[in-house]
Amino acid sequence: MSPTQTPLEQLLRLFTLDTVAPDHFIGQSLDLGFRNLFGGHILGQALVAAGNTCEDRSAHSLHAYFIRGGDPLAPIHYHVDRIRDGKTFGVRRVVASQGDKPILILSSSFQAEEEGFEHQTAMPDVPPPELLAPAVKSERPVPELIRTQTEVRSMPDLAIEMRPVDPVDHHHPDKKEPFQYVWFRAAGEVSANQALHRCLLAYASDFGLLGTCLRPHGVTYYQPAMVTASLDHAMWFYRDFRIDDWLLYACESPVAGHARGLNHGNIFSRDGQLVACVTQEGLIRRLQKS
């Protein structure tokens, strides 16, 4: 990263993909000093690639499978299939690959502006972000990022600022209910382009969600015996929002089993509007001592 660039400016630059052929884009990776590329990075760039072929409509849903861990030092190729363009909806399929091997498959749907019935669940009553401390910086901030054995680096500043309501001790966690609430926002101003805000929200939605299903077991993905990874990720967008205004991530985990945990998240704007919903299943495996 250039000394004059903030983490957010670097991320925004990486969300501008290079076009190498019709419906074929290349995005650059971001090396955070870990073995694998952050899953939200691939997710956000894949949505950018899909949106580049459906610019007259807004993304309203995405469903993704993480196939392999990405290389944080190699570029990512995004191949887009234009599955259908109807009067209201357009569907795209994106395969993200490195070295001719897929690392993510994304299906996304785009919708023309349309009015209809509205209702939503209420935003939880939690302290405002101004009364909360920023998340503790860590050398292992998300499940996908596993420290290399040959290189030691300090955790760089992130483009997304997070303030958890009830944080856990990363290395000595207590058992808690399978719920968590986190305020977050981009660490700087983002343009008014709503498509970009949605791609950045897809990126940010992968931060910490998987930790929800670990809370009742008194473990975290910072502990050496834990192996965790996102397996799939789905999102639905319902209202416009700004990623550089505070958003509340209200997360819960209804079930865990077979070394997998399911997590749901509702994302609210500061004024209580439910702007997006997220569901993710993740691998949560504790290594057995030999």
Secondary structure, DSSP 8 states (H G I E B T S, - for coil): --TT--HHHHHHHHTS-EEEETTEEEE-----SBSSB-HHHHHHHHHHHHHTT-TTSEEEEEEEEE-S-B-TTS-EEEEEEEEEE-SSEEEEEEEEEETTEEEEEEEEEEE-----------------GGGS------S--STT--B-SS--------SEEEEESS---SSS-----SEEEEEEEESS---S-HHHHHHHHHHHTTSSGGGGGGGGGT--TTSTTEEEEEEEEEEEE-S---TTS-EEEEEEEEEEETTEEEEEEEEEETTS-EEEEEEEEEEEEE----
